[in-house]
Amino acid sequence: MLPSSSSGALTALLYTQAKEFFGIYDPALGWFTQVNPAGVRLLGYPSEEIFLADPDHSLRSPPWTPDQWAALCEQARREGHQAVEAEIRRHTGEAFSAYLELTYFQDGERPFFLIHITKQNRLQQAERELAHSVRRFEAVFTNATIGIIVCNRTGDIVSANELAGQQFGYPSAELLGQRIEVLVPDAAGRHHQQLRESFNAHPQVRGMGQHRVLRGQRRDGTDFPVEVSLSYFHLDEELYVVAYVLDITAKKDAELELVAQHRRVARLNADLEQKVADRTHALMVTLEQLEKRGQELTQALAAEQELGEMKSRFVSMASHEFRTPLTGVLTSAELIADYAQGPLRDKQLKHVDRIRSSVKQLNDILEEFLSVGRIEEGRVEATPATLDMQTLLGETVVDVQGLLKTGQRIESAGECAGLIRLDASLLRKILVNLLSNAIKYSGEGSVIHVLAACQDRQLTLRVADQGVGISPEDQEHLFERFFRARNVSTVPGTGLGLYIIAKYLELMGGTIALHSALNVGTTVTITIPYENHSAD
């Protein structure tokens, strides 16, 4: 072994005297720190100093991107060595084909690369291209997803890929020298010799599916369906035939399954057609019955509509007719009150008050019936007009004071500043109805809260009482005509109030929500969109 001083001198000598490019590349600097004289001449630089000072830190034409060069250096660092072919650019601009090798080493803890560039002559390039071509062919042949078998003119197997061996159950090396008839014994009725001579005389490419399906025979004697296509090539004036073998077992199984499925579908179609015929007949019978029933229902509907119209006309007529005698009763009661005197005056006035109360109750009932009739006949429409909600709320609360029981009181709050546009008549009727219900179904000494709020062009009316409440079962039917909760059956009423309110809200585009608990109270919340007054 040479002493270390001799080793360093020998290395320097070889580096200096080498006839090919050698240079030390510093990845931290991103360029070379030194290069040998042959390298300077190869790249066409006047001197090493000019090469090292060149601001263009790329050897290739076109140049590597930073990511490409970093990836190449990283691979050389991991593996210790890396080689690539590239077009190397001289300082004068022209390019030449070269073979570039990177070898990783460290000086202390700093990483470096020894870069060796060899200019390729035409022979070297051709040999390298040939080697690459051979490797590509071997890779394609070995890794093909189809069996490939090469035979000579006499039908002897000279080459086979691994998949072909797997298909027929042989190690691929064991297939070499075998006759092709061993693998496909029944091909073309065993006239192999004649077919081979015909093909050798006039070779041509034959695709798969052009001939009948063949049966391949495995080493263990079992057979399987195959499709075979043929091609050929000449090598040193010798003809070689290439057979591409495809195992179509799965395809055949699928075809058999498809045939079975078609048969099942045919049976199902026949059954379905029979069922359709039966169902069609049953449907025709049903349609005839439905048509007959429809005619009966049409007649019944017409009769029902006529009955409804008669009922509405009767209710309207009766309501109007009842008002005349009720007016007379009320007038007579007033006269009795005026003429009451003597020791029985107080009792007489007490009975007059009962007459007045009863007449008012009858008038309210008649008004509800008339309202329902007008609504169902479509004679009620919402007519928006400018109103002051604060004023309407105060006036309505005053109007119902006479209905309050002993100790009852109404606490009202208004949060509506300015004027809004709504139908004042319908709104007043809704509010009166809600307050009347709250008074009627609340006990003496209770408090009824009413709130009116205007925000985001939406009026919210909320009436809360401390009354008997409504059960969840009854709440589902509250807005139906003539429905009354079971716990208030002894309290006078028609069951039309909430129905009328809901209909009025439909006309005004509003909604109603109700929350109630038995023996706690009921809160009704109404929401109605409105338009601002034009002055706003």
C-alpha positions as CSV (number, residue, x, y, z in Angstrom):
1,M,0.0,0.0,0.0
2,L,1.3,3.5,-0.9
3,P,2.0,5.9,2.0
4,S,-0.7,8.6,2.4
5,S,1.5,11.3,0.9
6,S,2.1,9.2,-2.1
7,S,-1.6,8.3,-2.4
8,G,-2.5,12.0,-2.4
9,A,0.1,12.8,-5.0
10,L,-1.1,9.8,-7.2
11,T,-4.7,11.0,-6.9
12,A,-3.7,14.6,-7.9
13,L,-1.7,13.2,-10.8
14,L,-4.6,11.0,-12.1
15,Y,-7.1,13.9,-11.6
16,T,-4.8,16.3,-13.5
17,Q,-3.7,14.0,-16.3
18,A,-7.2,12.4,-16.9
19,K,-8.3,12.9,-20.5
20,E,-12.0,13.3,-19.6
21,F,-13.9,15.8,-17.5
22,F,-13.5,15.5,-13.7
23,G,-14.8,18.2,-11.4
24,I,-15.6,18.7,-7.7
25,Y,-19.2,20.0,-7.2
26,D,-20.3,21.7,-4.0
27,P,-24.1,21.5,-3.5
28,A,-24.0,24.2,-0.9
29,L,-22.3,26.6,-3.5
30,G,-24.4,25.2,-6.4
31,W,-21.3,25.0,-8.7
32,F,-17.9,23.5,-9.1
33,T,-15.0,24.3,-6.8
34,Q,-12.4,22.9,-9.1
35,V,-12.2,21.1,-12.5
36,N,-9.4,19.4,-14.3
37,P,-7.7,20.8,-17.4
38,A,-9.4,18.2,-19.7
39,G,-12.7,19.3,-18.4
40,V,-11.9,23.0,-19.1
41,R,-11.0,22.1,-22.7
42,L,-14.0,19.8,-23.2
43,L,-16.4,22.6,-22.3
44,G,-14.5,25.2,-24.3
45,Y,-13.5,27.5,-21.5
46,P,-10.2,29.5,-21.8
47,S,-9.2,28.7,-18.2
48,E,-10.4,27.0,-15.0
49,E,-10.9,30.4,-13.4
50,I,-13.3,31.6,-16.1
51,F,-15.2,28.3,-15.8
52,L,-15.5,28.6,-12.0
53,A,-16.6,32.2,-12.4
54,D,-19.3,31.5,-15.1
55,P,-22.7,32.8,-13.7
56,D,-24.6,30.2,-15.8
57,H,-24.5,27.2,-13.4
58,S,-25.9,24.7,-15.9
59,L,-24.1,22.1,-18.0
60,R,-27.0,20.8,-20.0
61,S,-28.8,22.1,-23.1
62,P,-31.6,22.8,-22.4
63,P,-30.6,23.3,-18.8
64,W,-31.9,21.2,-15.9
65,T,-34.5,22.9,-13.7
66,P,-33.5,23.4,-10.1
67,D,-35.9,20.6,-9.0
68,Q,-34.5,18.2,-11.6
69,W,-30.9,18.8,-10.6
70,A,-31.7,18.6,-6.9
71,A,-33.5,15.3,-7.5
72,L,-30.5,13.9,-9.4
73,C,-28.1,14.9,-6.6
74,E,-30.4,13.5,-3.9
75,Q,-30.5,10.1,-5.7
76,A,-26.7,10.1,-6.1
77,R,-26.4,10.9,-2.3
78,R,-28.7,8.0,-1.4
79,E,-27.2,5.4,-3.7
80,G,-23.6,6.7,-3.7
81,H,-23.5,6.9,-7.5
82,Q,-25.8,8.0,-10.3
83,A,-25.3,8.2,-14.1
84,V,-27.4,9.8,-16.8
85,E,-27.2,10.6,-20.5
86,A,-27.5,14.3,-21.5
87,E,-26.8,16.9,-24.1
88,I,-23.9,18.9,-22.6
89,R,-23.5,22.5,-23.6
90,R,-20.1,24.0,-24.3
91,H,-19.1,27.5,-23.3
92,T,-19.2,28.4,-27.0
93,G,-22.8,27.3,-27.3
94,E,-22.8,24.0,-29.3
95,A,-23.9,20.8,-27.6
96,F,-22.7,17.2,-27.7
97,S,-23.9,13.9,-26.4
98,A,-22.3,12.8,-23.2
99,Y,-22.5,10.4,-20.3
100,L,-22.5,12.1,-16.9
101,E,-21.7,10.3,-13.6
102,L,-22.1,11.7,-10.1
103,T,-20.2,10.1,-7.2
104,Y,-21.0,11.2,-3.6
105,F,-18.3,11.8,-1.0
106,Q,-17.8,13.9,2.1
107,D,-14.8,16.1,3.2
108,G,-15.2,16.2,7.0
109,E,-19.0,16.7,7.4
110,R,-19.4,18.7,4.1
111,P,-21.0,16.9,1.2
112,F,-19.5,17.0,-2.3
113,F,-19.9,15.2,-5.7
114,L,-17.2,14.0,-8.0
115,I,-18.7,14.6,-11.5
116,H,-17.3,12.7,-14.5
117,I,-18.3,13.6,-18.0
118,T,-17.5,11.3,-21.0
119,K,-18.1,12.5,-24.5
120,Q,-19.9,9.7,-26.5
121,N,-18.8,8.9,-30.0
122,R,-21.2,7.4,-32.5
123,L,-20.2,3.8,-31.8
124,Q,-20.6,4.2,-28.0
125,Q,-23.9,5.9,-28.5
126,A,-25.1,3.2,-30.8
127,E,-24.0,0.5,-28.4
128,R,-25.7,2.2,-25.5
129,E,-28.9,2.6,-27.5
130,L,-28.7,-1.0,-28.5
131,A,-28.2,-2.1,-24.9
132,H,-31.2,0.1,-23.9
133,S,-33.3,-1.4,-26.7
134,V,-32.4,-4.9,-25.6
135,R,-33.3,-4.1,-22.0
136,R,-36.6,-2.5,-23.0
137,F,-37.4,-5.6,-25.2
138,E,-36.5,-7.9,-22.3
139,A,-38.6,-5.9,-19.9
140,V,-41.6,-5.9,-22.3
141,F,-41.2,-9.6,-23.1
142,T,-40.7,-10.7,-19.4
143,N,-43.4,-8.5,-17.9
144,A,-46.1,-8.8,-20.6
145,T,-49.6,-9.6,-19.3
146,I,-50.1,-12.1,-22.1
147,G,-48.3,-15.3,-22.8
148,I,-45.6,-15.0,-25.5
149,I,-44.0,-18.0,-27.2
150,V,-41.5,-17.8,-30.1
151,C,-41.0,-20.9,-32.4
152,N,-38.6,-21.5,-35.2
153,R,-39.7,-22.7,-38.7
154,T,-40.0,-26.3,-37.5
155,G,-42.3,-25.5,-34.6
156,D,-39.7,-25.8,-31.8
157,I,-40.1,-23.3,-28.9
158,V,-37.0,-21.1,-28.7
159,S,-38.3,-18.6,-26.2
160,A,-41.2,-18.1,-23.8
161,N,-42.0,-15.5,-21.2
162,E,-42.8,-16.4,-17.6
163,L,-46.6,-15.9,-18.0
164,A,-46.7,-18.5,-20.8
165,G,-45.0,-21.0,-18.5
166,Q,-47.6,-20.1,-15.8
167,Q,-50.5,-20.6,-18.2
168,F,-49.4,-24.1,-19.2
169,G,-47.9,-25.1,-15.8
170,Y,-44.3,-25.3,-16.9
171,P,-41.1,-23.5,-15.7
172,S,-40.4,-21.1,-18.6
173,A,-37.0,-22.7,-19.2
174,E,-38.5,-26.2,-19.5
175,L,-40.6,-25.0,-22.5
176,L,-37.5,-24.4,-24.6
177,G,-37.0,-27.1,-27.2
178,Q,-40.6,-28.4,-26.9
179,R,-42.9,-28.6,-29.9
180,I,-45.8,-26.2,-29.9
181,E,-48.1,-29.2,-30.4
182,V,-47.4,-30.2,-26.8
183,L,-49.2,-27.1,-25.7
184,V,-52.1,-27.0,-28.2
185,P,-52.5,-30.7,-29.2
186,D,-55.9,-30.3,-31.0
187,A,-55.2,-27.2,-33.0
188,A,-56.8,-27.3,-36.5
189,G,-57.7,-31.0,-36.3
190,R,-54.1,-32.0,-35.6
191,H,-53.0,-31.0,-39.1
192,H,-50.1,-29.0,-37.7
193,Q,-47.5,-29.9,-40.3
194,Q,-49.6,-28.7,-43.2
195,L,-50.6,-25.5,-41.4
196,R,-47.0,-24.8,-40.5
197,E,-45.8,-25.3,-44.0
198,S,-48.6,-23.0,-45.3
199,F,-47.8,-20.3,-42.8
200,N,-44.0,-20.6,-43.4
201,A,-44.6,-20.2,-47.2
202,H,-46.8,-17.1,-46.7
203,P,-46.4,-15.7,-43.2
204,Q,-48.9,-13.1,-42.2
205,V,-50.2,-11.5,-39.0
206,R,-53.3,-13.2,-37.6
207,G,-55.3,-11.4,-34.9
208,M,-57.2,-13.0,-32.1
209,G,-60.7,-14.1,-32.6
210,Q,-60.2,-14.8,-36.3
211,H,-60.3,-18.5,-35.8
212,R,-62.1,-20.9,-33.6
213,V,-61.2,-21.1,-29.9
214,L,-58.4,-23.6,-29.2
215,R,-57.9,-25.8,-26.1
216,G,-54.5,-25.4,-24.4
217,Q,-53.1,-28.4,-22.5
218,R,-51.3,-27.9,-19.2
219,R,-48.4,-30.0,-18.0
220,D,-50.8,-31.9,-15.6
221,G,-53.1,-32.9,-18.6
222,T,-55.9,-30.5,-17.9
223,D,-57.0,-28.2,-20.7
224,F,-58.4,-24.7,-20.8
225,P,-59.7,-22.4,-23.6
226,V,-57.2,-20.0,-25.3
227,E,-57.2,-17.5,-28.0
228,V,-54.0,-17.2,-30.1
229,S,-52.7,-14.5,-32.4
230,L,-49.7,-14.9,-34.6
231,S,-46.9,-12.6,-35.9
232,Y,-43.5,-13.3,-37.3
233,F,-40.0,-11.8,-37.9
234,H,-36.8,-12.8,-39.7
235,L,-33.5,-13.0,-38.0
236,D,-30.4,-13.8,-40.1
237,E,-32.8,-15.0,-42.9
238,E,-34.4,-17.4,-40.4
239,L,-38.2,-17.2,-40.0
240,Y,-39.5,-17.1,-36.4
241,V,-43.2,-17.2,-35.5
242,V,-44.5,-15.4,-32.4
243,A,-47.6,-16.7,-30.7
244,Y,-49.5,-14.5,-28.3
245,V,-51.6,-16.7,-26.0
246,L,-54.6,-15.4,-23.9
247,D,-56.3,-17.6,-21.3
248,I,-60.0,-16.9,-21.9
249,T,-61.4,-19.2,-19.1
250,A,-62.9,-16.2,-17.3
251,K,-64.4,-15.0,-20.6
252,K,-65.9,-18.3,-21.4
253,D,-67.3,-18.6,-17.9
254,A,-68.8,-15.2,-18.3
255,E,-70.3,-16.1,-21.7
256,L,-71.9,-19.2,-20.1
257,E,-73.2,-17.2,-17.2
258,L,-74.5,-14.6,-19.7
259,V,-76.4,-17.3,-21.6
260,A,-77.8,-18.6,-18.4
261,Q,-78.8,-15.1,-17.4
262,H,-80.5,-14.5,-20.8
263,R,-82.5,-17.7,-20.3
264,R,-83.5,-16.6,-16.8
265,V,-84.4,-13.2,-18.1
266,A,-86.5,-14.8,-20.9
267,R,-88.4,-16.8,-18.3
268,L,-88.8,-13.8,-16.1
269,N,-90.0,-11.8,-19.1
270,A,-92.6,-14.4,-19.9
271,D,-93.8,-14.5,-16.3
272,L,-93.8,-10.7,-16.2
273,E,-95.8,-10.5,-19.5
274,Q,-98.4,-12.9,-18.0
275,K,-98.5,-10.9,-14.8
276,V,-98.9,-7.7,-16.7
277,A,-101.7,-9.2,-18.7
278,D,-103.4,-10.3,-15.5
279,R,-102.8,-7.0,-13.8
280,T,-104.0,-5.1,-16.8
281,H,-107.3,-7.1,-16.8
282,A,-107.7,-6.4,-13.1
283,L,-106.8,-2.8,-13.6
284,M,-109.4,-2.4,-16.3
285,V,-112.0,-3.9,-14.0
286,T,-110.9,-1.6,-11.2
287,L,-111.0,1.4,-13.6
288,E,-114.5,0.6,-14.5
289,Q,-115.4,0.4,-10.9
290,L,-113.6,3.7,-10.2
291,E,-115.3,5.4,-13.0
292,K,-118.6,4.3,-11.7
293,R,-117.6,5.3,-8.2
294,G,-116.3,8.7,-9.5
295,Q,-119.7,9.4,-11.1
296,E,-121.3,8.6,-7.8
297,L,-118.9,10.8,-5.9
298,T,-119.4,13.6,-8.4
299,Q,-123.1,13.5,-7.9
300,A,-122.6,13.3,-4.1
301,L,-120.2,16.3,-4.3
302,A,-122.6,18.3,-6.3
303,A,-125.3,17.5,-3.7
304,E,-122.9,18.4,-0.9
305,Q,-122.0,21.7,-2.6
306,E,-125.7,22.5,-3.1
307,L,-126.4,21.6,0.6
308,G,-123.5,23.7,1.7
309,E,-124.7,26.7,-0.3
310,M,-128.2,26.2,1.1
311,K,-126.7,26.0,4.6
312,S,-124.7,29.2,4.1
313,R,-127.8,31.0,2.7
314,F,-129.9,29.7,5.5
315,V,-127.3,30.8,8.2
316,S,-127.0,34.2,6.6
317,M,-130.7,34.6,6.3
318,A,-131.4,33.3,9.8
319,S,-128.7,35.5,11.3
320,H,-130.2,38.6,9.6
321,E,-133.7,37.6,10.6
322,F,-132.7,36.9,14.2
323,R,-131.2,40.4,14.5
324,T,-134.6,42.1,14.1
325,P,-136.3,40.4,17.0
326,L,-133.2,40.7,19.1
327,T,-133.1,44.4,18.4
328,G,-136.7,44.6,19.5
329,V,-135.9,42.6,22.7
330,L,-133.0,44.9,23.5
331,T,-135.1,48.0,22.9
332,S,-137.9,46.7,25.1
333,A,-135.4,45.9,27.8
334,E,-134.1,49.5,27.6
335,L,-137.7,50.8,28.0
336,I,-138.3,48.5,31.0
337,A,-135.1,49.9,32.6
338,D,-136.3,53.5,31.9
339,Y,-139.7,52.8,33.5
340,A,-138.5,50.7,36.4
341,Q,-139.6,52.2,39.7
342,G,-140.8,51.3,43.1
343,P,-139.4,48.8,45.6
344,L,-138.8,46.2,42.8
345,R,-136.6,48.6,40.7
346,D,-133.3,46.9,41.6
347,K,-134.6,43.5,40.8
348,Q,-136.1,44.8,37.5
349,L,-132.8,46.4,36.5
350,K,-130.9,43.2,37.4
351,H,-133.1,41.2,35.0
352,V,-132.7,43.9,32.3
353,D,-128.9,43.5,32.6
354,R,-129.3,39.7,32.1
355,I,-131.5,40.4,29.0
356,R,-128.8,42.8,27.7
357,S,-126.1,40.3,28.3
358,S,-128.0,37.5,26.6
359,V,-128.8,39.6,23.6
360,K,-125.2,40.6,23.3
361,Q,-124.1,36.9,23.5
362,L,-126.6,36.0,20.8
363,N,-125.4,38.9,18.6
364,D,-121.8,37.8,19.0
365,I,-122.8,34.2,18.0
366,L,-124.7,35.5,15.0
367,E,-121.8,37.7,14.0
368,E,-119.5,34.7,14.1
369,F,-121.8,32.7,11.9
370,L,-122.1,35.6,9.4
371,S,-118.3,36.0,9.4
372,V,-117.9,32.3,8.5
373,G,-120.4,32.6,5.8
374,R,-118.8,35.6,4.3
375,I,-115.3,34.0,4.4
376,E,-116.5,30.7,2.8
377,E,-118.3,32.7,0.1
378,G,-115.1,34.7,-0.7
379,R,-116.7,38.0,0.2
380,V,-114.0,39.0,2.7
381,E,-110.9,40.6,1.4
382,A,-107.9,42.3,3.2
383,T,-107.7,46.0,2.4
384,P,-104.5,47.5,3.8
385,A,-104.7,51.1,5.0
386,T,-102.5,53.3,7.1
387,L,-103.0,52.8,10.9
388,D,-101.3,53.6,14.2
389,M,-100.9,50.2,16.0
390,Q,-100.4,51.8,19.3
391,T,-103.7,53.6,19.1
392,L,-105.5,50.5,17.8
393,L,-104.2,48.4,20.6
394,G,-105.2,50.9,23.3
395,E,-108.7,51.3,21.8
396,T,-109.3,47.6,21.6
397,V,-108.2,47.0,25.2
398,V,-110.7,49.7,26.3
399,D,-113.5,48.0,24.2
400,V,-113.2,44.7,26.0
401,Q,-113.0,46.1,29.5
402,G,-116.7,45.4,29.9
403,L,-116.0,41.7,29.5
404,L,-113.5,41.5,32.4
405,K,-114.4,39.3,35.4
406,T,-114.0,40.4,38.9
407,G,-110.4,41.3,39.6
408,Q,-109.2,40.6,36.1
409,R,-107.0,43.1,34.4
410,I,-105.2,43.5,31.0
411,E,-101.6,44.7,30.9
412,S,-100.7,45.9,27.4
413,A,-97.4,47.0,25.9
414,G,-96.8,48.4,22.5
415,E,-93.4,48.6,20.6
416,C,-94.6,50.0,17.3
417,A,-93.3,53.5,16.5
418,G,-94.8,55.2,13.5
419,L,-97.6,54.2,11.0
420,I,-97.9,50.9,9.2
421,R,-100.2,49.6,6.5
422,L,-102.6,46.7,7.4
423,D,-106.3,46.0,7.3
424,A,-107.4,47.7,10.6
425,S,-110.9,46.1,10.6
426,L,-109.6,42.5,10.4
427,L,-106.7,43.3,12.8
428,R,-109.2,44.7,15.4
429,K,-111.5,41.6,15.0
430,I,-108.5,39.3,15.5
431,L,-107.3,41.1,18.6
432,V,-110.8,41.3,20.1
433,N,-111.3,37.6,19.5
434,L,-108.0,36.7,21.2
435,L,-108.7,39.0,24.2
436,S,-112.3,37.7,24.5
437,N,-111.0,34.1,24.6
438,A,-108.3,35.0,27.2
439,I,-111.0,36.7,29.4
440,K,-113.5,33.9,29.0
441,Y,-111.2,31.0,29.8
442,S,-109.3,32.7,32.7
443,G,-110.4,33.0,36.3
444,E,-111.2,36.0,38.4
445,G,-108.3,38.0,39.6
446,S,-106.1,36.8,36.7
447,V,-103.8,39.0,34.5
448,I,-103.9,39.0,30.7
449,H,-100.8,40.2,28.9
450,V,-100.9,41.6,25.4
451,L,-97.9,42.8,23.4
452,A,-97.7,44.4,19.9
453,A,-94.2,44.7,18.4
454,C,-93.1,46.0,14.9
455,Q,-89.7,45.0,13.6
456,D,-88.3,44.2,10.2
457,R,-91.7,45.0,8.5
458,Q,-93.4,42.3,10.6
459,L,-96.1,42.8,13.2
460,T,-96.1,40.4,16.2
461,L,-99.2,40.2,18.4
462,R,-98.9,38.1,21.6
463,V,-101.8,37.4,24.0
464,A,-101.0,35.4,27.1
465,D,-103.5,34.3,29.8
466,Q,-103.5,32.4,33.1
467,G,-106.5,30.3,32.2
468,V,-107.4,26.6,32.1
469,G,-105.1,25.8,29.2
470,I,-105.6,23.3,26.4
471,S,-104.4,19.6,26.2
472,P,-101.9,18.5,23.5
473,E,-104.6,16.3,22.0
474,D,-107.1,19.1,21.6
475,Q,-104.5,21.6,20.3
476,E,-104.3,19.5,17.0
477,H,-108.0,20.4,16.2
478,L,-108.2,24.0,17.5
479,F,-108.5,25.6,14.1
480,E,-111.3,23.4,12.9
481,R,-114.8,24.7,12.6
482,F,-117.0,24.2,15.7
483,F,-114.3,22.4,17.6
484,R,-114.2,23.1,21.4
485,A,-111.7,21.7,23.9
486,R,-113.1,19.1,26.2
487,N,-112.2,21.0,29.4
488,V,-114.3,24.0,28.4
489,S,-117.5,22.3,27.2
490,T,-119.4,24.0,30.0
491,V,-118.3,27.5,29.0
492,P,-120.5,29.2,26.3
493,G,-119.0,29.4,22.9
494,T,-119.3,28.3,19.2
495,G,-115.9,26.9,18.5
496,L,-115.5,29.4,15.5
497,G,-113.2,32.0,17.0
498,L,-109.8,30.5,16.2
499,Y,-111.1,29.2,12.8
500,I,-112.1,32.8,11.9
501,I,-108.8,34.2,13.1
502,A,-106.9,31.6,11.0
503,K,-108.9,32.5,7.9
504,Y,-108.3,36.3,8.4
505,L,-104.6,35.6,8.8
506,E,-104.6,33.7,5.5
507,L,-106.0,36.8,3.8
508,M,-103.3,39.0,5.4
509,G,-100.4,36.5,4.8
510,G,-99.9,36.0,8.5
511,T,-99.3,33.0,10.7
512,I,-100.5,31.9,14.1
513,A,-98.7,29.8,16.8
514,L,-100.2,28.5,20.1
515,H,-98.5,27.3,23.2
516,S,-100.6,26.0,26.1
517,A,-100.4,23.9,29.2
518,L,-103.3,22.6,31.3
519,N,-104.1,24.8,34.4
520,V,-101.1,27.1,33.5
521,G,-102.4,29.2,30.6
522,T,-102.3,29.8,26.9
523,T,-100.1,32.0,24.8
524,V,-101.1,32.9,21.2
525,T,-98.6,34.5,18.9
526,I,-99.6,36.1,15.6
527,T,-97.1,37.3,13.0
528,I,-98.3,39.5,10.0
529,P,-96.0,41.1,7.4
530,Y,-96.8,44.8,6.7
531,E,-95.8,47.7,4.5
532,N,-94.3,50.9,6.0
533,H,-96.3,54.1,5.7
534,S,-95.3,56.0,2.5
535,A,-94.1,58.9,4.7
536,D,-91.4,56.6,6.1
